[in-house]
């Protein structure tokens, strides 16, 4: 139950952070001297989103989906 609440909270935070309206009109400052702040934000956001998806797969993937595939007998369809 606690894990579900934490994952839901994480998804909500990542969703809210996706709408970065505070960076839309900013041209300065440049990150690392050449990267606009909005683009740098989206690079960081993409990394956070990828980590979030990895956590979801690791912690919330239904285990029974993998077990069912392994226990099914292989069906040969090329036999006549």
N, CA and C atoms as a LAMMPS dump frame, in Angstrom:
ITEM: TIMESTEP
0
ITEM: NUMBER OF ATOMS
240
ITEM: BOX BOUNDS ff ff ff
-5.0000000000000000e+02 5.0000000000000000e+02
-5.0000000000000000e+02 5.0000000000000000e+02
-5.0000000000000000e+02 5.0000000000000000e+02
ITEM: ATOMS id mol type element x y z
1 1 1 N 0.817 -1.192 0
2 1 2 C 0 0 0
3 1 3 C 0.862 1.259 0
4 2 1 N 1.905 1.255 0.848
5 2 2 C 2.789 2.408 0.924
6 2 3 C 3.536 2.61 -0.394
7 3 1 N 3.946 1.496 -1.016
8 3 2 C 4.647 1.56 -2.292
9 3 3 C 3.746 2.157 -3.376
10 4 1 N 2.486 1.778 -3.381
11 4 2 C 1.539 2.297 -4.362
12 4 3 C 1.347 3.795 -4.2
13 5 1 N 1.241 4.26 -2.97
14 5 2 C 1.068 5.693 -2.713
15 5 3 C 2.301 6.466 -3.156
16 6 1 N 3.488 5.94 -2.852
17 6 2 C 4.725 6.627 -3.24
18 6 3 C 4.882 6.685 -4.76
19 7 1 N 4.559 5.586 -5.452
20 7 2 C 4.652 5.586 -6.907
21 7 3 C 3.628 6.537 -7.532
22 8 1 N 2.44 6.581 -6.981
23 8 2 C 1.42 7.507 -7.474
24 8 3 C 1.854 8.95 -7.258
25 9 1 N 2.433 9.229 -6.112
26 9 2 C 2.939 10.573 -5.835
27 9 3 C 4.069 10.929 -6.796
28 10 1 N 4.967 9.991 -7.064
29 10 2 C 6.059 10.224 -8.004
30 10 3 C 5.532 10.527 -9.405
31 11 1 N 4.558 9.763 -9.862
32 11 2 C 3.97 9.997 -11.187
33 11 3 C 3.317 11.375 -11.24
34 12 1 N 2.623 11.746 -10.181
35 12 2 C 1.963 13.057 -10.126
36 12 3 C 2.986 14.181 -10.183
37 13 1 N 4.065 14.054 -9.443
38 13 2 C 5.114 15.083 -9.448
39 13 3 C 5.749 15.198 -10.832
40 14 1 N 6.059 14.073 -11.452
41 14 2 C 6.666 14.099 -12.785
42 14 3 C 5.699 14.711 -13.794
43 15 1 N 4.411 14.407 -13.66
44 15 2 C 3.404 14.988 -14.558
45 15 3 C 3.324 16.501 -14.397
46 16 1 N 3.317 16.976 -13.167
47 16 2 C 3.234 18.421 -12.916
48 16 3 C 4.5 19.116 -13.408
49 17 1 N 5.649 18.5 -13.208
50 17 2 C 6.909 19.112 -13.657
51 17 3 C 7.021 19.176 -15.176
52 18 1 N 6.246 18.371 -15.879
53 18 2 C 6.3 18.395 -17.339
54 18 3 C 5.82 19.727 -17.895
55 19 1 N 4.919 20.376 -17.213
56 19 2 C 4.361 21.65 -17.672
57 19 3 C 5.209 22.781 -17.112
58 20 1 N 6.312 23.053 -17.755
59 20 2 C 7.274 24.04 -17.255
60 20 3 C 6.971 25.429 -17.805
61 21 1 N 5.844 25.98 -17.458
62 21 2 C 5.45 27.296 -17.959
63 21 3 C 6.372 28.4 -17.466
64 22 1 N 7.152 28.172 -16.42
65 22 2 C 8.038 29.192 -15.885
66 22 3 C 9.287 29.39 -16.74
67 23 1 N 9.58 28.515 -17.665
68 23 2 C 10.766 28.653 -18.522
69 23 3 C 10.431 29.096 -19.945
70 24 1 N 9.188 29.305 -20.265
71 24 2 C 8.805 29.568 -21.65
72 24 3 C 9.387 30.855 -22.211
73 25 1 N 9.445 31.894 -21.438
74 25 2 C 9.867 33.184 -21.961
75 25 3 C 11.305 33.544 -21.597
76 26 1 N 11.986 32.661 -20.896
77 26 2 C 13.365 32.948 -20.489
78 26 3 C 14.337 32.561 -21.596
79 27 1 N 15.198 33.482 -21.956
80 27 2 C 16.268 33.19 -22.902
81 27 3 C 17.576 33.037 -22.125
82 28 1 N 17.761 33.857 -21.16
83 28 2 C 18.929 33.792 -20.285
84 28 3 C 18.512 33.139 -18.986
85 29 1 N 19.315 32.503 -18.244
86 29 2 C 20.726 32.253 -18.469
87 29 3 C 20.923 31.019 -19.351
88 30 1 N 22.059 30.979 -19.986
89 30 2 C 22.432 29.802 -20.766
90 30 3 C 23.144 28.81 -19.841
91 31 1 N 22.76 27.569 -19.953
92 31 2 C 23.384 26.522 -19.145
93 31 3 C 24.622 26.041 -19.888
94 32 1 N 25.732 25.96 -19.2
95 32 2 C 27.029 25.58 -19.772
96 32 3 C 27.461 26.54 -20.878
97 33 1 N 26.891 27.723 -20.894
98 33 2 C 27.288 28.752 -21.841
99 33 3 C 26.657 28.671 -23.213
100 34 1 N 25.89 27.62 -23.525
101 34 2 C 25.327 27.51 -24.871
102 34 3 C 23.908 26.939 -24.911
103 35 1 N 23.445 26.34 -23.835
104 35 2 C 22.17 25.633 -23.841
105 35 3 C 21.084 26.483 -23.18
106 36 1 N 20.019 26.806 -23.907
107 36 2 C 18.937 27.581 -23.296
108 36 3 C 18.332 26.839 -22.095
109 37 1 N 17.865 27.596 -21.123
110 37 2 C 17.38 27.01 -19.878
111 37 3 C 16.21 26.052 -20.111
112 38 1 N 15.33 26.366 -21.057
113 38 2 C 14.186 25.5 -21.338
114 38 3 C 14.62 24.147 -21.88
115 39 1 N 15.613 24.149 -22.757
116 39 2 C 16.111 22.896 -23.317
117 39 3 C 16.86 22.081 -22.258
118 40 1 N 17.634 22.756 -21.431
119 40 2 C 18.338 22.07 -20.349
120 40 3 C 17.34 21.463 -19.364
121 41 1 N 16.246 22.176 -19.112
122 41 2 C 15.202 21.644 -18.229
123 41 3 C 14.613 20.363 -18.806
124 42 1 N 14.35 20.355 -20.1
125 42 2 C 13.761 19.166 -20.717
126 42 3 C 14.739 17.993 -20.787
127 43 1 N 16.009 18.265 -20.877
128 43 2 C 17.009 17.193 -20.797
129 43 3 C 16.942 16.547 -19.412
130 44 1 N 16.939 17.376 -18.387
131 44 2 C 16.859 16.855 -17.017
132 44 3 C 15.526 16.153 -16.792
133 45 1 N 14.454 16.717 -17.323
134 45 2 C 13.13 16.109 -17.167
135 45 3 C 13.083 14.734 -17.848
136 46 1 N 13.674 14.609 -19.017
137 46 2 C 13.683 13.329 -19.724
138 46 3 C 14.42 12.259 -18.934
139 47 1 N 15.504 12.64 -18.285
140 47 2 C 16.247 11.694 -17.449
141 47 3 C 15.404 11.267 -16.256
142 48 1 N 14.717 12.221 -15.619
143 48 2 C 13.851 11.9 -14.482
144 48 3 C 12.691 11.009 -14.926
145 49 1 N 12.114 11.286 -16.091
146 49 2 C 11.009 10.467 -16.601
147 49 3 C 11.475 9.041 -16.898
148 50 1 N 12.667 8.889 -17.442
149 50 2 C 13.203 7.55 -17.715
150 50 3 C 13.451 6.782 -16.422
151 51 1 N 13.966 7.439 -15.416
152 51 2 C 14.18 6.801 -14.116
153 51 3 C 12.848 6.401 -13.501
154 52 1 N 11.846 7.274 -13.644
155 52 2 C 10.509 6.962 -13.128
156 52 3 C 9.935 5.729 -13.81
157 53 1 N 10.073 5.635 -15.12
158 53 2 C 9.567 4.463 -15.831
159 53 3 C 10.307 3.199 -15.417
160 54 1 N 11.627 3.298 -15.204
161 54 2 C 12.39 2.137 -14.749
162 54 3 C 11.914 1.689 -13.361
163 55 1 N 11.636 2.641 -12.479
164 55 2 C 11.121 2.296 -11.157
165 55 3 C 9.741 1.646 -11.244
166 56 1 N 8.908 2.151 -12.139
167 56 2 C 7.577 1.561 -12.298
168 56 3 C 7.662 0.129 -12.813
169 57 1 N 8.543 -0.106 -13.767
170 57 2 C 8.693 -1.466 -14.291
171 57 3 C 9.233 -2.388 -13.206
172 58 1 N 10.173 -1.916 -12.447
173 58 2 C 10.781 -2.755 -11.41
174 58 3 C 9.829 -3.014 -10.244
175 59 1 N 9.065 -2 -9.843
176 59 2 C 8.269 -2.112 -8.62
177 59 3 C 6.791 -2.431 -8.858
178 60 1 N 6.258 -2.084 -10.006
179 60 2 C 4.811 -2.213 -10.196
180 60 3 C 4.427 -3.154 -11.328
181 61 1 N 5.386 -3.807 -11.968
182 61 2 C 5.059 -4.716 -13.069
183 61 3 C 4.352 -5.943 -12.511
184 62 1 N 3.221 -6.322 -13.076
185 62 2 C 2.515 -7.504 -12.575
186 62 3 C 3.308 -8.785 -12.852
187 63 1 N 3.713 -9.455 -11.82
188 63 2 C 4.564 -10.645 -11.941
189 63 3 C 3.853 -11.787 -12.661
190 64 1 N 2.538 -11.886 -12.519
191 64 2 C 1.817 -13.002 -13.127
192 64 3 C 1.858 -12.967 -14.65
193 65 1 N 2.11 -11.82 -15.237
194 65 2 C 2.192 -11.75 -16.695
195 65 3 C 3.408 -12.517 -17.212
196 66 1 N 4.51 -12.437 -16.511
197 66 2 C 5.709 -13.156 -16.92
198 66 3 C 5.583 -14.652 -16.643
199 67 1 N 4.971 -15.023 -15.538
200 67 2 C 4.84 -16.429 -15.177
201 67 3 C 3.937 -17.176 -16.148
202 68 1 N 2.869 -16.565 -16.603
203 68 2 C 1.96 -17.226 -17.532
204 68 3 C 2.641 -17.565 -18.849
205 69 1 N 3.465 -16.693 -19.342
206 69 2 C 4.156 -16.937 -20.607
207 69 3 C 5.146 -18.082 -20.494
208 70 1 N 5.785 -18.228 -19.369
209 70 2 C 6.779 -19.287 -19.195
210 70 3 C 6.135 -20.648 -19.004
211 71 1 N 4.944 -20.692 -18.449
212 71 2 C 4.324 -21.98 -18.151
213 71 3 C 3.513 -22.544 -19.313
214 72 1 N 3.228 -21.751 -20.328
215 72 2 C 2.45 -22.232 -21.47
216 72 3 C 3.308 -23.139 -22.349
217 73 1 N 2.734 -24.242 -22.813
218 73 2 C 3.504 -25.101 -23.731
219 73 3 C 3.631 -24.425 -25.086
220 74 1 N 4.722 -24.696 -25.746
221 74 2 C 4.961 -24.105 -27.054
222 74 3 C 4.068 -24.794 -28.095
223 75 1 N 3.4 -23.988 -28.906
224 75 2 C 2.492 -24.513 -29.93
225 75 3 C 3.188 -24.394 -31.276
226 76 1 N 3.259 -25.497 -31.976
227 76 2 C 3.844 -25.49 -33.329
228 76 3 C 2.73 -25.261 -34.324
229 77 1 N 2.872 -24.226 -35.107
230 77 2 C 1.844 -23.894 -36.079
231 77 3 C 2.235 -24.298 -37.499
232 78 1 N 3.469 -24.696 -37.669
233 78 2 C 3.914 -25.038 -39.025
234 78 3 C 3.657 -26.511 -39.356
235 79 1 N 3.228 -27.307 -38.401
236 79 2 C 2.954 -28.722 -38.658
237 79 3 C 1.632 -28.878 -39.417
238 80 1 N 1.622 -29.797 -40.388
239 80 2 C 0.401 -30.009 -41.181
240 80 3 C -0.193 -31.34 -40.889
